[in-house]
């Protein structure tokens, strides 16, 4: 069965396979300052050739020879800073060294945008009193700027100095990270309610407290949302340049057969970054937000009011971006390998009856942009791949933003531990999936049709695994939320007869647990009139006495600080299945990029990536976090209310959360699979293949991959 599937992935569009015998071809990487002369050991016809790892008839051998260049051309491809270009720097002037620096850039970009930013979701909500839907707009701001500016950057970045553009993108990322950390230094110390009475209050005192509310106090912290949006716009400029111009730069410098692997490695590091962001950011959240100014606090990281040091990661990333930009500024306009790759690459462009000459003439002026865009839109393979990326981006961006929050609420963990778990899952899942996707394309020598078949298979597998979101722990018994204040009584809100005169509010959430394992929103909602004791308990709790009729005296009714302990081991089922779901989801990335680069004209590759990112971001990644945030808010059971206005949510409905996530993931994944199938159906390979081009399928054995070209 496995062999049949591999044969199906590799079979050409005609479905025919012609056996042949060819020698292995030596890889042409890494290339340095030498160009290459292809030496054909022809047989009688003398027409054999090899094209950078793509085989055409017969036995070949490849021998690197020094490339003859004029002084001006040599200056454009040398590593250096202005006139300073020593020989020691030329050791880094090859695709592998460039890949290393770009991978570091990708890792840092993922660390900030998809790691630290997502880890801080709950902390930013709590610190700046924002609902999930508005926090989701912070992630969307990145995609809006990246999508809009990406079109312009990609259109004019095709023939420019790509390394210089990528290095400048590093500086934009550094500036964006600095802006993201600014709100912490502008605002004062975080107040978690240490000076507010937590137990039952006199109505007259509570009225004075409510009258002190003002519109300015209500909106003051929420205004910092716009600072976060500005920082994400800067991140968007840097990120879109990296993944459009940077990917095109790599593809310009390596053979077609090696390009998916190189892109896969870049993308693996881009997902390793979020993993590090989750793990490191999770550890930072165990530090109190104002740790350098406040010596001690009375709450712990498990307290819902806790806010960790969310800003530290942004400061560190800002400095690291500056470091990575230094070597990138040292590269020339292109690598020494680029000219040879450009001259010897075999085209797989979709046959849309557009002449290559007409396409090559585009790009000289911005007036050509509409025509260039129309040519891309007429390419069905490109269009359907872009739409598939849109649906994938919708679900992936939403899940990435709120995955720590999902784990925290469904399994009752702290924000820090949820972030660490998310990172531990993201490392082998997303990074491994993208690396394996690149390896499969390279080892199996997949053409466009084969890569589309691969995407259909892994898309369906990931769809089935997305059912994991149904795995969850049951919500605790919370008086007034899931159970009534009296045994057998219906749920009728947090205010009941036992606490009606306590003037309780939901501005602060301090859960307490009674001896009969019922949780109360706060000591006030438990009707406790006594102060907190040294052991963390409250006495004289009228609601506890009302629930437990066996209590003879009010003084015997006590509660202790913290949530009620409930054993639930379902998280250990959830995490491994989630890892597999992420793994198969991200296998699609390298083949999708490779198909995009192969199915359009070479002169449009950079612009095509920009258009693809524009479509995927504005239609998928932008609404994704906002939509996910909205459905999360829709499952809220208890809101934080300040000055009679809603801020962030305290308690969610776990079952509704699982249902909403499942419906969205299945619908979006189904649409993505349909788009991959349509791309496969309507892709039309070039009709001008050489008449002597062959299809090769060696015999199957257990030691080699079955390969069909």
Residue, then its C-alpha position, 0 to 999 in steps of 0.5 A: x500500500x505504501x509503495x503504491x502511494x509513493x508511485x502515485x505521488x511520483x507518476x507524471x500527469x500522463x500516468x505513463x512510466x518509461x524505465x531507463x538507466x541513469x547514473x547518479x548525479x553529483x549535487x552542485x552544492x555548495x557553490x562558491x566563487x566558481x561557476x560550472x561547466x557541464x561536461x556531457x559524456x554523450x553517446x552517438x547522438x551527442x545531445x545529452x545534458x544535465x541541468x543543475x541536478x535535473x536529468x536529461x538523457x544519458x550519463x553526465x559528469x559535472x566539474x566545477x571550473x573557475x568562472x571568468x567575470x569582469x571586475x564589475x560583475x565580481x564586485x556585485x557577487x562578493x561579500x564585503x562592506x563597500x570596498x572592504x571585501x577580504x578573502x576570508x569573508x568569501x567563505x560565507x559567499x555560498x547558499x549554505x552560509x546564506x541559508x544559515x543567516x536567513x534561518x536565524x532571521x526566520x527563527x527570530x521573526x517567529x520568536x517574536x511574531x508567533x511566539x512571544x506575542x502569542x504567549x503574552x495574549x492572556x497577560x496583555x489582556x489582563x494588564x491592559x484590560x482588553x477582550x480576546x477579540x481586540x487582542x486578536x487584532x494585534x496579530x492581525x495588524x502584522x498580516x495587514x501590513x505584511x499583505x499590503x506592503x508585500x505586493x509593492x515590495x515583491x513587485x520592485x524587489x525582483x531585480x533589486x539587491x535582495x540581500x540588502x532588502x532582507x538586511x533592512x527588513x531586520x532593522x524594521x523587525x528590531x524597531x517593531x520589537x522595541x515599540x512592542x515593549x514600550x507600553x510597559x515602560x510608559x505605564x505605571x506599576x501593575x495593580x492586581x487589587x492588593x488594596x481592595x477588600x476581597x470579602x463582603x463589603x458594606x453597600x455604602x463603601x461599595x457605592x463610594x468605590x463605584x462613584x470614583x470611576x471615570x471615563x478616563x480611568x476606564x479607557x486609559x490602559x486600553x489606548x495602548x492597543x494602538x502602540x501594539x498595532x504600530x509595533x506589529x506594522x513594523x514587524x509586518x514590513x520586516x516579515x513580508x520582506x523576509x518571506x518574499x524576497x528572502x525565499x526568492x533569493x534562496x531559490x535564485x541561488x540553488x537548483x530546482x531539486x534542492x529548492x524545496x529542501x532549502x525553503x523547508x529548512x528556512x520554514x523549519x527555523x521559522x517554526x522553531x522560533x515560535x517554539x522557543x518563544x513559547x518556552x522562553x516566554x513561558x518561563x518569563x511569565x513566571x517572573x512578575x511584570x514589575x520584578x525589578x521594582x517590586x520586591x514581593x507580591x501576595x499572588x502566585x503565577x497560578x492566580x488569575x490576576x497574575x501578569x508575568x514579565x511579558x515585555x522582556x522577550x521583545x527587548x531581547x529580540x530587538x537587540x538580536x535582530x540588530x546582530x543578525x542584520x550585520x552579516x546580511x548587509x555584507x552580501x552582494x547583489x546575488x550569490x556566485x551560483x545564481x547565474x548558473x542556476x538561472x541559465x540551466x533551470x528547466x521550466x515547469x511553468x503552467x502552459x497558459x499561452x502567455x509568451x515568455x517574452x511578454x512576461x519578461x518585459x513586465x516590471x520596468x514600471x508600476x504601470x505594468x503591475x495590473x497586467x502582471x497581476x492579471x497574468x498570475x490570476x489567469x494561472x489556475x494552479x497559482x490561484x488555487x494554491x493561493x486560496x489553499x494557503x488562505x484557508x490554511x492561514x486562517x486556521x493556523x494564525x487563529x490557533x497559533x494566537x490562542x493555543x496557549x489560552x486554549x490549553x490554559x482554559x481546557x485543562x486548568x493550567x497556569x498561563x506560563x505552563x500552557x505557553x511552555x507546553x505549546x512550545x514543546x508541541x510546536x518544536x517537533x510538530x511544525x518544524x519537523x513537518x516542514x523539514x520532512x515536507x522538504x525532504x520528501x520533495x527532494x528525495x522523491x524528486x517530486x514535480x508539480x503534480x506530485x507535490x500537489x498529490x502529497x498536499x492532498x494526502x497530508x491535508x486529509x490526515x490533518x483534518x481527521x486529527x483536528x478532532x483532538x480539540x474535543x479532548x478537554x477537562x470538565x469545568x469545576x463546580x462554580x457556584x452561580x456559574x455551573x451549579x446553584x448556590x444551594x443544592x438542587x437549585x438552578x444556576x441563576x448568576x453570581x449574585x444570590x440571596x446569601x451574598x446579595x448584601x455584600x456588594x460583590x463585583x467581577x472586577x477581581x477574580x480570586x477563586x476560593x474552594x469550600x470543603x465540599x469542593x464547590x468553587x466560588x468566584x471570590x470570598x465576597x461571592x461566598x458571603x465571607x465576612x471574616x478577613x483572610x487568615x494566615x493559612x489562606x482561609x476565610x470564615x463566616x461564609x454564608x453561602x457555604x452554610x446555605x449550600x451545606x446544611x449540615x453546618x450548625x454554626x456560621x463560623x464553621x463555614x470556611x473557604x480556602x484560597x485557590x481553585x478546587x483541585x480536580x484530577x484530570x489526565x486528558x491533557x496527556x492524550x490531547x498533547x500527542x495527538x495535537x503534535x501529529x495534527x501540527x506535523x501533518x499540517x506543516x508538511x504542506x508548506x515547502x511543497x506549496x512554496x515550490x509549486x508556486x515558484x515552479x508554476x509561474x514564469x521566472x520573471x514573476x516569481x518574487x511578485x507571485x510570492x507577494x500576491x500570494x502573501x497578500x491574498x493569504x494574509x488579508x483573506x486568511x491570516x488577518x480575519x483568523x485571530x479576530x474570528x477566533x478571538x470572537x468565538x472565544x469571547x462568545x463562550x465567556x461565562x463571567x466577564x471582568x467588569x470595570x466601571x460597568x463596562x466589559x474588559x477581559x473574560x474570567x471563565x469560559x464554557x469548555x464544551x462550547x469552546x471545543x465545539x466552536x474550534x472543531x467546526x471551524x478547523x474542519x470546515x477550513x481544512x476541507x476547503x483547503x483540500x478542495x483547493x489543492x485538488x483543483x490546483x492539481x486538476x487544472x495545472x497544465x505542464x509546459x507543452x514545449x518539452x524536449x522530444x528526447x526527454x524521458x520518464x525514469x522509474x527505477x525498480x522498487x526495493x527496500x533500500x531506495x525511494x521509488x522515483x518517477x521523473 
